[in-house]
Structure formats: C-alpha cells, structure tokens
Amino acid sequence: MNIVDRGTGHPIVVIPGIQGRWEWMKPGIDALAARARVITFSLADEPSSHASFDDALGFWNYVEQVREALDQCGIREAAVCGVSYGGLIAALFAARHPHRVASLILVSALPPSWKPDARVLFYLRYPWLLSPLFCLGAVRLYREIATAQDTWWSGVTSACGAGAIALQHMFHPGRMARRVHLLSSVLAPDSAGRGIEAELSHVKVPTMIVIGEESLERVVPPRMTREYLAIWPHARIETLARTGHLGVLTRPEEFAAVVSAFASGGASSESRSGDGPTHVRMSVRGSGRRPTEVRE
C-alpha cells in the first residue's frame, strides 16, 4: 500500500474524505507534518493507493486499511483523524480496534444518522453523466474559500489553488457513488433495529470533534457532526473560525495546530473525565499569527 509517512513526533493517521485522494488534504498534511508524524493514504479502492480491496468486505476495507497502515509503519498506537467521510471510518476503526487508538479526531464528519439528501441522490442516478454539473456546483464553496483569506485577491488565488489540486488529482464519480452505497449499507439498522451507534458508544478514548462555522459549512452541517456528542459525552468540540467544510485546505495551519495539540496530549481534563464537552473556538486574524483560543 502506498503510504505517506512524514514528520516526527506523536503519530497521527489522517483519513481522507469521499473523493478518496489524500492529495486533496495536502495543505493540512504539510502543516501537520511540521508538528507531528503524519501517516496518510488514498482510500483502498483508489488505484494510486495500491491497496487490496475485497468486495465482500465493502466499507470495512477502509476501516481495515487504517490497521494495515499502522502495521506497515510499525506503529502500535496512534491518534486517528478522519475528515468528512473519513470521520466515520475513523470512528468505526476506534470501535473495532480500540487498543490501536490513542485519541480520536473527527473533522466535519458524517454522523451515523446520515442519509443521502435529494442533491446526493440526484448525482447518484448518473454519476458520470452528471459529473460536469457536480463540478459546477462546487462554485458554492467559493465563499468559504474566500472568507478564510485576508484579501479578495488571496481568496481568488486560494480558490484557483484548490481547483488545481482537484484537477491534478481528479475524483472518480463512479468510485464516489459506490462509496455512498457502501456507507449506506453500513449505516442501515440491523435485523434488531440497531444502528452502529451502539458499537460506537463503547469508544472511550480521548475524542475531539472539529467543525467549521455554521454559515460557511455547505457539505455537512455542524449540527449533524455535533450528534457525536450524544454518543460520546466526554468528547471535546472545537470550531475552526473563518471556514466551513474545507478547513484542512483553507485553514491548514489552524487545522494542524488544534489537531497536533490534542493528539500530543492537549485534551483537557474535562474531555478525559467525561464531565461534558469542552467548547473551543480557534480564531486567527492574519496569516502570520498563532491561533488564539476563545473558550465558550
């Protein structure tokens, strides 16, 4: 399996979103690698990952891929960070392999209650045919990208940079559609009417939920990601200011600061003791300043 293993220090595994390519997170990976040892990869069914994919395992291929990456890197235990679709992969890995997880970090993650909405179902009908329309729809993310920058010009250049990454490491509509179907089968209740929440409830490791600002999030509403707090009352929640779903891309330094601090043991005593979630807002004004924490 092709693995990106960079930096030194506390190991952090970062799992990409539904488009499957780790390169879409590269700004955040670069920033995080300056603070910690980062292990990442493309999802198992991406040809560039060179990982095995067993059709019979379906979604669980991605969960087991995390274990394989740790084994390949000779790491017994690591912080596990999942972004968006990767958040559910990270959560289920922690449930299945708790002894391999030092801490758990979910960034704008899909919750167990997630179901494809009308927009997603529309694209699932003909993923290849409708892919140009899907790309045009990405324009809705420009406001988030621009807001994360300090000037209108830097907003334009940042949007162009994001587009360049997407073009260089093009998503595959068919694989993305299949990932939705694979996830839907995992999230469906079993014969007894139970969902995966019961399995996730056994996760007791230090956990942090990272969301963007409500007004800028156009993919997974923060209220949905906050549903994890009902499963894990001990979890800590943080908001990345001036971004929505794309914090790993638009606010890489802030993303790296909050993730590395938590992974290296920065979890508060409240989050470890289970007395309730700690709310922290990360806010940075200006590209050269360190983040400040405003506790709510």
C-alpha positions as CSV (number, residue, x, y, z in Angstrom):
1,M,0.0,0.0,0.0
2,N,1.2,3.5,-0.9
3,I,1.6,5.4,2.4
4,V,2.6,9.0,3.0
5,D,4.7,9.0,6.2
6,R,6.2,12.4,7.1
7,G,7.4,14.4,10.1
8,T,8.4,13.3,13.5
9,G,6.8,13.1,16.9
10,H,3.4,11.7,18.0
11,P,1.9,9.6,15.1
12,I,-1.3,10.8,13.6
13,V,-3.2,8.9,10.9
14,V,-5.3,11.1,8.7
15,I,-8.1,9.5,6.6
16,P,-9.4,11.4,3.5
17,G,-13.0,12.2,2.5
18,I,-15.3,10.6,0.0
19,Q,-13.3,11.7,-3.1
20,G,-10.6,9.3,-1.8
21,R,-7.4,11.1,-2.6
22,W,-5.1,12.2,0.2
23,E,-3.7,14.9,-2.0
24,W,-6.9,16.9,-1.6
25,M,-5.8,17.4,2.1
26,K,-2.2,18.2,1.2
27,P,-2.1,21.8,2.7
28,G,-3.2,20.4,6.0
29,I,-0.9,17.4,5.8
30,D,2.1,19.7,5.1
31,A,1.2,21.9,8.1
32,L,0.6,18.9,10.4
33,A,3.9,17.2,9.4
34,A,5.7,20.2,10.7
35,R,4.3,19.4,14.1
36,A,3.9,15.6,14.3
37,R,4.5,12.4,12.4
38,V,1.7,12.1,9.9
39,I,0.6,8.9,8.1
40,T,-2.0,9.2,5.4
41,F,-3.0,7.4,2.2
42,S,-5.7,7.3,-0.5
43,L,-8.7,5.1,0.1
44,A,-8.2,1.4,-0.7
45,D,-10.2,1.4,-3.9
46,E,-8.2,4.3,-5.4
47,P,-5.7,2.8,-7.9
48,S,-2.9,5.1,-6.6
49,S,-3.2,3.5,-3.1
50,H,-2.1,0.1,-4.4
51,A,-4.1,-1.4,-1.5
52,S,-6.1,-4.6,-1.7
53,F,-9.9,-4.2,-1.8
54,D,-12.2,-7.1,-1.1
55,D,-15.7,-6.6,-2.5
56,A,-17.1,-8.8,0.2
57,L,-15.9,-6.5,2.9
58,G,-17.3,-3.4,1.3
59,F,-17.0,-0.3,3.5
60,W,-14.9,-2.3,6.1
61,N,-12.0,-2.3,3.6
62,Y,-11.4,1.3,4.6
63,V,-11.5,0.5,8.3
64,E,-9.0,-2.3,7.9
65,Q,-6.8,-0.1,5.8
66,V,-6.1,2.0,8.8
67,R,-4.8,-1.1,10.7
68,E,-2.7,-2.1,7.7
69,A,-1.2,1.3,7.5
70,L,-0.2,1.2,11.2
71,D,1.2,-2.2,10.8
72,Q,3.2,-1.2,7.7
73,C,4.6,1.8,9.5
74,G,5.5,-0.3,12.6
75,I,3.2,1.8,14.8
76,R,1.3,0.1,17.7
77,E,-0.9,3.1,18.7
78,A,-1.7,6.5,17.1
79,A,-4.1,9.4,17.1
80,V,-6.6,8.7,14.3
81,C,-8.1,11.7,12.5
82,G,-10.9,11.3,9.9
83,V,-12.1,14.1,7.6
84,S,-15.8,14.1,6.4
85,Y,-16.5,10.6,5.1
86,G,-13.2,9.6,6.7
87,G,-14.6,10.6,10.0
88,L,-16.9,7.5,10.1
89,I,-14.0,5.3,9.0
90,A,-12.0,6.7,11.9
91,A,-14.9,6.2,14.4
92,L,-15.5,2.6,13.4
93,F,-11.8,1.9,13.5
94,A,-11.7,3.1,17.1
95,A,-14.7,0.8,17.9
96,R,-13.2,-2.2,16.2
97,H,-9.5,-1.7,17.2
98,P,-9.6,0.4,20.5
99,H,-6.1,-0.7,21.5
100,R,-4.6,0.9,18.4
101,V,-6.2,4.3,19.0
102,A,-4.5,6.8,21.4
103,S,-7.1,9.5,20.6
104,L,-9.8,10.1,18.0
105,I,-10.3,13.3,16.0
106,L,-13.3,13.7,13.7
107,V,-13.3,16.7,11.3
108,S,-16.6,17.8,9.8
109,A,-17.6,14.1,10.0
110,L,-20.7,12.4,8.7
111,P,-22.7,11.1,11.7
112,P,-24.2,7.6,11.9
113,S,-27.7,9.2,11.2
114,W,-26.5,10.4,7.8
115,K,-28.7,9.6,4.8
116,P,-28.2,10.9,1.2
117,D,-30.2,14.0,0.7
118,A,-32.1,15.0,-2.5
119,R,-28.9,16.6,-4.0
120,V,-26.8,13.5,-3.4
121,L,-29.5,11.1,-4.7
122,F,-29.7,13.2,-7.8
123,Y,-26.0,12.8,-8.6
124,L,-26.1,9.1,-7.7
125,R,-28.5,8.4,-10.5
126,Y,-25.9,9.0,-13.2
127,P,-22.6,9.9,-11.6
128,W,-20.5,10.1,-14.7
129,L,-23.1,11.9,-16.8
130,L,-23.8,14.5,-14.1
131,S,-20.1,15.0,-13.0
132,P,-19.8,18.3,-15.0
133,L,-22.8,19.6,-13.1
134,F,-21.3,18.4,-9.9
135,C,-18.1,20.4,-10.7
136,L,-20.1,23.5,-11.4
137,G,-21.9,23.1,-8.1
138,A,-18.5,23.4,-6.4
139,V,-18.7,27.1,-7.0
140,R,-20.9,27.2,-3.9
141,L,-17.8,26.6,-1.9
142,Y,-16.1,29.8,-3.1
143,R,-17.5,31.9,-0.2
144,E,-15.9,29.6,2.3
145,I,-12.5,29.7,0.5
146,A,-12.6,33.5,0.1
147,T,-13.7,34.1,3.8
148,A,-10.7,32.1,5.0
149,Q,-8.3,34.6,3.3
150,D,-7.4,38.2,4.3
151,T,-8.0,39.9,0.9
152,W,-10.2,39.3,-2.1
153,W,-7.2,38.6,-4.2
154,S,-5.8,36.0,-1.9
155,G,-9.3,34.5,-2.0
156,V,-9.2,34.2,-5.7
157,T,-5.7,32.7,-5.7
158,S,-6.7,30.2,-3.0
159,A,-9.7,29.1,-5.0
160,C,-7.5,28.6,-8.1
161,G,-5.1,26.6,-6.0
162,A,-7.9,24.4,-4.7
163,G,-9.1,23.9,-8.3
164,A,-5.7,23.0,-9.4
165,I,-5.4,20.3,-6.7
166,A,-8.8,18.9,-7.8
167,L,-7.8,18.8,-11.5
168,Q,-4.4,17.3,-10.8
169,H,-5.8,14.6,-8.6
170,M,-9.2,14.2,-10.3
171,F,-12.0,12.5,-8.4
172,H,-13.7,9.4,-9.9
173,P,-17.5,9.8,-10.0
174,G,-18.1,6.1,-10.1
175,R,-16.0,5.3,-7.1
176,M,-17.5,8.2,-5.1
177,A,-21.0,6.9,-5.9
178,R,-20.0,3.4,-4.8
179,R,-18.7,4.8,-1.5
180,V,-22.0,6.3,-0.8
181,H,-23.8,3.0,-1.4
182,L,-21.2,1.1,0.7
183,L,-21.7,3.5,3.6
184,S,-25.5,3.4,3.4
185,S,-25.3,-0.4,3.8
186,V,-23.2,0.0,7.0
187,L,-25.5,2.7,8.5
188,A,-28.7,0.7,7.9
189,P,-30.2,-0.8,11.1
190,D,-29.6,-4.5,11.6
191,S,-32.4,-7.0,12.0
192,A,-33.0,-6.0,15.6
193,G,-33.3,-2.3,14.5
194,R,-30.0,-1.3,16.0
195,G,-27.6,1.1,14.2
196,I,-23.8,1.5,14.6
197,E,-24.3,4.0,17.5
198,A,-24.3,1.0,19.9
199,E,-20.9,-0.1,18.7
200,L,-19.5,3.5,18.7
201,S,-20.8,4.1,22.3
202,H,-18.1,1.7,23.5
203,V,-15.3,4.1,22.3
204,K,-13.8,5.6,25.5
205,V,-10.5,7.2,24.1
206,P,-10.0,11.0,24.3
207,T,-12.1,12.4,21.4
208,M,-12.3,15.7,19.7
209,I,-14.9,16.9,17.2
210,V,-13.8,19.6,14.9
211,I,-16.4,21.7,12.9
212,G,-16.5,24.8,10.8
213,E,-18.7,27.8,11.1
214,E,-22.4,27.2,10.5
215,S,-22.7,30.0,8.0
216,L,-19.8,28.6,5.8
217,E,-20.4,24.9,6.0
218,R,-22.1,23.8,2.8
219,V,-21.5,20.0,2.9
220,V,-22.1,18.5,6.4
221,P,-24.0,20.9,8.7
222,P,-22.2,21.3,12.1
223,R,-25.5,20.3,13.8
224,M,-25.0,16.9,12.2
225,T,-21.4,16.5,13.3
226,R,-22.4,17.5,16.8
227,E,-24.6,14.4,17.0
228,Y,-21.4,12.6,18.1
229,L,-21.6,14.4,21.4
230,A,-24.7,12.4,22.2
231,I,-22.7,9.2,21.7
232,W,-19.5,10.5,23.4
233,P,-20.4,12.9,26.2
234,H,-16.7,13.0,27.1
235,A,-15.7,14.5,23.7
236,R,-14.2,17.9,23.2
237,I,-15.6,20.1,20.4
238,E,-13.7,22.8,18.5
239,T,-14.7,25.3,15.8
240,L,-12.3,26.4,13.2
241,A,-13.1,30.1,12.5
242,R,-13.5,31.6,9.0
243,T,-14.0,28.2,7.3
244,G,-16.7,25.6,6.9
245,H,-16.1,22.1,5.5
246,L,-12.7,22.7,3.9
247,G,-10.6,23.7,6.9
248,V,-7.9,21.2,6.1
249,L,-7.5,23.1,2.8
250,T,-8.4,26.7,3.7
251,R,-7.0,27.0,7.2
252,P,-4.2,24.4,7.2
253,E,-2.1,26.0,10.0
254,E,-5.1,26.3,12.3
255,F,-6.2,22.7,11.5
256,A,-2.7,21.4,12.2
257,A,-2.4,23.4,15.4
258,V,-5.6,22.1,17.0
259,V,-5.1,18.5,15.8
260,S,-1.5,18.2,16.8
261,A,-2.1,19.8,20.3
262,F,-4.9,17.3,21.0
263,A,-3.0,14.3,19.6
264,S,0.1,15.1,21.7
265,G,-1.9,15.1,24.9
266,G,-3.6,18.5,24.8
267,A,-7.0,17.2,25.7
268,S,-8.5,19.0,28.7
269,S,-9.2,17.3,31.9
270,E,-12.9,17.7,31.2
271,S,-12.7,15.7,28.0
272,R,-10.8,12.9,29.7
273,S,-13.0,12.7,32.8
274,G,-16.3,12.6,30.9
275,D,-17.8,15.6,32.7
276,G,-19.0,17.1,29.5
277,P,-17.7,18.6,26.2
278,T,-15.3,21.4,26.2
279,H,-16.1,24.0,23.5
280,V,-13.2,25.9,21.9
281,R,-13.2,28.3,19.0
282,M,-10.0,28.7,17.0
283,S,-9.6,32.1,15.6
284,V,-6.8,33.7,13.6
285,R,-6.6,37.1,12.1
286,G,-3.8,37.4,9.7
287,S,-1.6,34.8,8.2
288,G,1.4,35.2,10.4
289,R,-0.1,35.0,13.8
290,R,-0.6,32.0,16.1
291,P,-4.1,30.8,16.8
292,T,-5.8,32.1,20.0
293,E,-8.4,30.1,21.9
294,V,-11.7,31.6,23.0
295,R,-13.4,29.1,25.3
296,E,-17.2,29.2,25.3
